[in-house]
Amino acid sequence: MIRSVPKWVWTAGQVAIAATLLALLWQAADGPEAARSLASAEWTWLATAVALLTVQTVLSALRWQVTARQLGISFGPAHAIREYYLAQVVNQSLPGGMVGDAARAYRGREQAGFLASGQAVVIERLVGQIAMFLTLAIAFAATYAVPGGLDWPQWLSIPVMISVLAGLTVPLVLWTAVNVKGAVGRLASRIWSPLDRALANRRVLPVQVGLSIGTTFCNLAAFAACAKGVGVELPLPAVAALVPLILFTMLIPISVSGWGLREGAAAALFPLAGASASGGLASSVAFGLSFIVAVLPGLVFLQLKPRAEKVNMQHPYKSR
């Protein structure tokens, strides 16, 4: 029998990958120039990025609160913000970037069961990624088709085009599978039902859309502010089309909070917007550091004993 790999080995491997990628980028993307840009960064722009990422955290927490309520779990905004900050502190501290979210779901299991709690966390994160994905899809179509847009190289445009088309077809495939008889239909229904309840309700859909637009704007604007702070002026099309691609690399769980992957993507993609690879490296490092500063309030919550809150426990699929 093959013994499972100890957790510390995976953790050490992810840290090593992040460090190796950053070391390679230091050589390939003119690390000394990036360091000079960071050393002379305008702190007002970096402070703006921290403020935007703070607002993003609050809006994400409120989106989680709305999502959980649709699944039968009710808690106040203070609880949502505290738990979200705690999750982000863990996500920024450990490899993978999802451990904090798993812990958030686990801590909320007593309210309506681990299934509903886990669904609320997963759907909330999914909604945020959907908003970012749609921003990318619209910006890619506009900059690819409209004259004067970004000069997309074939090695990048084809994978992005395929990914966009595949992503747009997923909801249609899932909705179609719901009507299929047998095990496939039952599995699809179990996936579709909480999504439909949390997102498609006429009362909650405008709220979900508004909060997701807000979080997406804050993330993109924060990255643009970091770029501006290190001396890189990103045009709006580049912010909308390239920054989502850069941020999506943070979802790949092979490093610590996307470090190394995000910087590599920025160094590779910034030249498409007329900037240098070193500018991309400096901008991404500034964004990563700004994010760490923005989640520092979570350390305060670690020291505070949470106040007892009245929890409204309902069956996650009980009709309202």
Backbone torsions as a table, in degrees:
resi	resn	phi	psi	omega
1	MET	NA	134.0	-179.9
2	ILE	-81.3	123.8	179.4
3	ARG	-72.8	142.4	178.3
4	SER	-67.3	148.6	-179.8
5	VAL	-74.1	129.5	179.4
6	PRO	-57.1	147.9	-177.0
7	LYS	-60.8	-36.4	-177.2
8	TRP	-65.6	-26.3	178.2
9	VAL	-67.9	-44.2	177.2
10	TRP	-61.6	-43.8	-179.7
11	THR	-61.3	-47.1	179.2
12	ALA	-62.3	-38.4	178.9
13	GLY	-64.0	-41.7	179.6
14	GLN	-67.1	-39.5	176.4
15	VAL	-63.7	-41.4	179.8
16	ALA	-64.4	-38.5	178.7
17	ILE	-63.6	-45.5	179.2
18	ALA	-60.4	-45.8	-178.6
19	ALA	-65.5	-40.3	-180.0
20	THR	-65.1	-44.4	179.3
21	LEU	-61.9	-43.0	179.6
22	LEU	-65.8	-36.6	178.0
23	ALA	-66.3	-42.3	177.6
24	LEU	-63.9	-40.6	179.3
25	LEU	-66.5	-32.9	177.7
26	TRP	-58.8	-37.5	178.7
27	GLN	-80.2	-41.4	-172.4
28	ALA	-82.0	-28.7	-173.0
29	ALA	-113.9	28.1	177.3
30	ASP	56.6	64.7	-179.2
31	GLY	-55.3	-42.4	178.8
32	PRO	-58.4	-38.5	177.7
33	GLU	-67.0	-41.0	177.0
34	ALA	-61.6	-40.2	178.9
35	ALA	-63.9	-39.7	177.6
36	ARG	-64.5	-38.6	178.1
37	SER	-64.1	-40.0	179.0
38	LEU	-68.2	-39.5	-178.6
39	ALA	-64.9	-31.5	-178.5
40	SER	-102.5	18.1	-176.4
41	ALA	-63.3	146.7	175.8
42	GLU	-80.7	114.2	-173.3
43	TRP	-68.1	-22.9	178.4
44	THR	-64.9	-37.8	178.3
45	TRP	-71.3	-37.7	177.8
46	LEU	-67.8	-36.7	176.2
47	ALA	-65.3	-36.4	176.1
48	THR	-62.5	-41.4	178.5
49	ALA	-62.9	-42.2	178.3
50	VAL	-61.7	-42.3	179.2
51	ALA	-63.0	-43.1	179.6
52	LEU	-64.3	-40.1	179.4
53	LEU	-70.4	-29.0	174.7
54	THR	-67.5	-44.3	176.7
55	VAL	-62.7	-38.9	177.7
56	GLN	-59.7	-40.7	178.9
57	THR	-64.4	-43.7	-179.9
58	VAL	-64.9	-44.5	179.5
59	LEU	-64.4	-38.6	178.1
60	SER	-64.6	-40.3	178.5
61	ALA	-63.3	-41.3	178.3
62	LEU	-66.6	-35.1	176.7
63	ARG	-65.4	-38.2	175.3
64	TRP	-63.2	-41.2	178.3
65	GLN	-60.7	-44.9	179.1
66	VAL	-63.6	-44.7	-179.6
67	THR	-62.8	-46.0	-179.2
68	ALA	-63.0	-38.9	179.3
69	ARG	-60.5	-37.8	178.9
70	GLN	-67.2	-21.5	179.8
71	LEU	-100.8	12.5	174.3
72	GLY	92.0	16.2	179.9
73	ILE	-119.6	121.4	-175.9
74	SER	-118.5	127.1	173.8
75	PHE	-150.1	162.6	-175.2
76	GLY	-79.7	167.0	179.8
77	PRO	-64.0	-32.8	179.3
78	ALA	-63.8	-42.3	177.2
79	HIS	-63.2	-43.0	-178.5
80	ALA	-62.3	-44.8	-177.9
81	ILE	-67.2	-42.9	179.2
82	ARG	-61.1	-48.3	-178.2
83	GLU	-64.8	-36.2	-179.0
84	TYR	-68.4	-40.7	176.8
85	TYR	-62.8	-43.2	178.8
86	LEU	-59.3	-43.7	180.0
87	ALA	-63.0	-40.3	-178.7
88	GLN	-69.0	-34.4	176.3
89	VAL	-60.7	-45.0	179.2
90	VAL	-66.2	-43.1	-179.5
91	ASN	-60.8	-35.5	180.0
92	GLN	-79.0	-17.0	-174.5
93	SER	-96.9	-25.7	-173.3
94	LEU	-118.8	152.3	177.4
95	PRO	-61.9	150.4	176.1
96	GLY	101.6	-37.6	176.4
97	GLY	72.9	12.5	-178.7
98	MET	-129.5	-4.7	-176.1
99	VAL	-61.7	-39.8	179.6
100	GLY	-63.0	-37.4	178.6
101	ASP	-68.5	-38.4	176.9
102	ALA	-63.1	-40.5	178.3
103	ALA	-66.6	-36.2	177.3
104	ARG	-62.1	-42.1	177.8
105	ALA	-66.5	-40.1	-178.4
106	TYR	-65.8	-40.9	-178.6
107	ARG	-67.7	-25.3	-178.9
108	GLY	-93.9	8.2	-173.4
109	ARG	-66.1	-28.1	-176.1
110	GLU	-73.3	-15.2	-177.0
111	GLN	-72.7	-44.9	-179.4
112	ALA	-151.3	21.5	-179.9
113	GLY	97.6	153.7	-176.5
114	PHE	-66.8	-31.9	-179.7
115	LEU	-61.4	-52.5	-179.5
116	ALA	-64.4	-39.9	179.8
117	SER	-64.0	-43.9	178.2
118	GLY	-65.0	-40.0	178.4
119	GLN	-61.3	-41.1	-179.2
120	ALA	-61.7	-42.8	-179.6
121	VAL	-67.9	-46.7	-177.7
122	VAL	-64.3	-44.8	-177.8
123	ILE	-65.6	-39.8	179.1
124	GLU	-61.3	-45.0	177.8
125	ARG	-65.5	-37.7	-179.9
126	LEU	-64.0	-41.8	179.9
127	VAL	-60.6	-41.2	177.7
128	GLY	-62.3	-40.8	178.8
129	GLN	-69.8	-34.3	176.8
130	ILE	-62.1	-44.1	179.7
131	ALA	-62.2	-42.0	178.6
132	MET	-66.6	-39.9	179.7
133	PHE	-63.7	-43.9	179.7
134	LEU	-65.2	-36.3	175.3
135	THR	-60.7	-45.8	177.7
136	LEU	-61.3	-45.3	-177.1
137	ALA	-60.9	-46.2	-179.5
138	ILE	-66.3	-44.6	-178.3
139	ALA	-67.2	-39.0	178.7
140	PHE	-63.1	-46.6	-179.9
141	ALA	-60.1	-42.6	-177.3
142	ALA	-68.6	-45.2	-176.5
143	THR	-77.1	-21.5	179.2
144	TYR	-82.1	-37.4	-173.5
145	ALA	-92.8	-32.8	-174.8
146	VAL	-83.5	131.8	177.4
147	PRO	-59.6	138.5	-179.0
148	GLY	89.9	1.3	177.6
149	GLY	-77.7	-164.1	179.7
150	LEU	-68.8	147.5	177.6
151	ASP	-89.0	86.1	-176.0
152	TRP	-74.1	120.9	175.6
153	PRO	-73.0	153.9	-175.4
154	GLN	-63.0	-35.5	-178.7
155	TRP	-62.8	-20.4	179.9
156	LEU	-105.9	-39.5	-174.6
157	SER	-65.0	-39.1	-178.8
158	ILE	-65.8	-49.4	177.0
159	PRO	-61.1	-39.0	179.3
160	VAL	-65.5	-42.3	179.4
161	MET	-62.1	-44.5	179.1
162	ILE	-63.4	-42.8	-179.6
163	SER	-64.4	-41.1	179.2
164	VAL	-64.1	-47.0	-179.6
165	LEU	-63.8	-40.5	179.0
166	ALA	-64.9	-43.0	-179.9
167	GLY	-63.7	-36.6	-179.7
168	LEU	-72.1	-23.7	-179.1
169	THR	-87.8	-16.7	-177.2
170	VAL	-57.8	-48.3	179.5
171	PRO	-60.9	-38.7	179.8
172	LEU	-65.2	-42.0	178.8
173	VAL	-63.6	-43.7	-179.7
174	LEU	-65.0	-43.6	179.8
175	TRP	-63.3	-38.9	178.0
176	THR	-66.8	-39.7	-178.8
177	ALA	-64.8	-26.3	178.8
178	VAL	-59.9	-32.4	-177.4
179	ASN	-88.0	1.7	178.1
180	VAL	-83.8	136.9	179.4
181	LYS	-77.3	157.2	175.6
182	GLY	93.7	-161.5	-174.9
183	ALA	-63.5	-36.3	-179.4
184	VAL	-62.4	-45.7	-179.9
185	GLY	-64.6	-39.7	179.6
186	ARG	-66.4	-41.3	178.5
187	LEU	-64.8	-44.2	179.3
188	ALA	-62.6	-37.7	179.5
189	SER	-65.3	-39.1	179.0
190	ARG	-65.3	-30.2	177.3
191	ILE	-80.5	-42.1	-174.4
192	TRP	-72.1	-36.8	-172.9
193	SER	-58.0	-52.7	178.6
194	PRO	-66.1	-33.0	176.5
195	LEU	-63.5	-45.0	-179.9
196	ASP	-62.4	-42.8	-177.9
197	ARG	-68.2	-39.6	-175.3
198	ALA	-81.6	-23.6	-172.4
199	LEU	-118.4	-37.5	-168.7
200	ALA	-90.2	-9.4	177.3
201	ASN	-57.5	133.5	-174.2
202	ARG	-61.7	-29.2	-179.7
203	ARG	-78.2	-32.3	-173.5
204	VAL	-95.0	-23.8	-176.4
205	LEU	-57.3	-47.2	178.8
206	PRO	-60.9	-35.2	178.9
207	VAL	-67.5	-44.8	178.8
208	GLN	-61.2	-43.2	-179.9
209	VAL	-63.6	-46.6	-178.9
210	GLY	-62.2	-45.3	179.5
211	LEU	-65.8	-37.5	-178.7
212	SER	-72.1	-36.0	173.5
213	ILE	-62.0	-40.7	-180.0
214	GLY	-64.2	-45.2	-179.5
215	THR	-66.6	-39.3	179.1
216	THR	-64.5	-45.4	178.1
217	PHE	-58.8	-45.1	-178.3
218	CYS	-62.4	-42.5	179.6
219	ASN	-63.9	-48.5	-178.5
220	LEU	-66.6	-42.9	-179.6
221	ALA	-66.4	-34.8	178.4
222	ALA	-65.4	-41.8	178.4
223	PHE	-65.5	-41.7	178.4
224	ALA	-63.2	-37.2	178.5
225	ALA	-66.4	-39.1	177.0
226	CYS	-63.9	-41.3	177.5
227	ALA	-61.9	-44.6	178.4
228	LYS	-61.7	-38.0	-179.5
229	GLY	-63.3	-31.0	179.3
230	VAL	-98.8	12.7	172.6
231	GLY	94.0	16.4	179.7
232	VAL	-112.3	121.9	179.3
233	GLU	-97.9	106.1	178.9
234	LEU	-90.7	125.1	175.0
235	PRO	-67.1	156.7	-176.5
236	LEU	-55.4	-44.1	178.2
237	PRO	-58.5	-37.3	179.5
238	ALA	-68.7	-38.7	178.1
239	VAL	-61.8	-45.1	-176.2
240	ALA	-73.5	-31.6	-174.0
241	ALA	-98.9	-35.9	-174.2
242	LEU	-95.0	-39.4	-177.6
243	VAL	-61.3	-40.4	175.4
244	PRO	-58.1	-39.2	177.8
245	LEU	-62.6	-39.4	179.1
246	ILE	-65.2	-44.9	-177.0
247	LEU	-71.5	-29.7	178.9
248	PHE	-63.3	-26.3	179.4
249	THR	-64.7	-20.5	-179.7
250	MET	-69.6	-14.6	179.9
251	LEU	-81.0	-14.5	-179.2
252	ILE	-77.1	115.5	-170.5
253	PRO	-84.8	53.4	179.0
254	ILE	-117.0	1.9	176.9
255	SER	-140.4	-172.4	-179.2
256	VAL	-92.4	109.7	177.1
257	SER	53.9	31.2	177.0
258	GLY	80.6	0.8	179.9
259	TRP	-60.6	135.7	-178.2
260	GLY	94.4	-52.4	177.7
261	LEU	-67.4	-47.3	180.0
262	ARG	-62.3	-43.0	-179.1
263	GLU	-67.0	-38.2	177.5
264	GLY	-64.0	-42.4	178.6
265	ALA	-64.2	-41.8	179.7
266	ALA	-64.1	-43.0	179.3
267	ALA	-63.9	-34.3	-179.6
268	ALA	-77.7	-33.2	-171.8
269	LEU	-94.8	-25.4	-177.8
270	PHE	-59.5	-35.8	177.9
271	PRO	-59.5	-24.2	176.7
272	LEU	-65.5	-23.4	179.3
273	ALA	-100.8	12.9	178.3
274	GLY	83.5	10.3	178.4
275	ALA	-102.2	173.0	-178.2
276	SER	-93.3	161.5	176.2
277	ALA	-64.0	-37.2	178.1
278	SER	-65.2	-34.3	176.1
279	GLY	-64.8	-39.2	176.7
280	GLY	-64.9	-42.4	178.7
281	LEU	-61.6	-47.5	-179.4
282	ALA	-64.4	-41.2	-179.6
283	SER	-62.9	-42.6	-177.8
284	SER	-69.8	-39.5	176.4
285	VAL	-63.8	-42.0	177.9
286	ALA	-61.3	-39.5	178.0
287	PHE	-64.7	-45.3	179.7
288	GLY	-60.8	-43.0	179.0
289	LEU	-67.4	-38.9	178.0
290	SER	-63.2	-38.3	178.9
291	PHE	-64.7	-41.6	178.7
292	ILE	-60.6	-44.9	179.0
293	VAL	-62.7	-38.9	-177.0
294	ALA	-66.0	-27.7	-178.5
295	VAL	-95.6	1.7	-179.7
296	LEU	-57.9	-32.4	175.5
297	PRO	-54.5	-23.5	177.7
298	GLY	-61.5	-28.3	177.5
299	LEU	-65.8	-32.2	176.9
300	VAL	-66.1	-42.8	-179.7
301	PHE	-63.9	-27.4	177.7
302	LEU	-64.7	-27.6	-177.8
303	GLN	-91.1	-12.9	-176.9
304	LEU	-97.8	138.4	175.4
305	LYS	-79.3	122.3	-178.4
306	PRO	-60.9	138.5	176.5
307	ARG	-71.6	146.2	177.8
308	ALA	-65.6	134.0	-179.2
309	GLU	-123.5	144.3	177.6
310	LYS	-77.8	122.1	-176.9
311	VAL	-109.3	127.7	178.4
312	ASN	-93.1	103.1	-176.2
313	MET	-96.0	122.4	178.3
314	GLN	-133.1	159.1	173.0
315	HIS	-64.8	133.1	-174.4
316	PRO	-60.2	-16.5	-178.2
317	TYR	-121.0	17.6	176.1
318	LYS	-74.5	130.3	-178.1
319	SER	-68.9	147.9	-179.5
320	ARG	-102.8	NA	NA
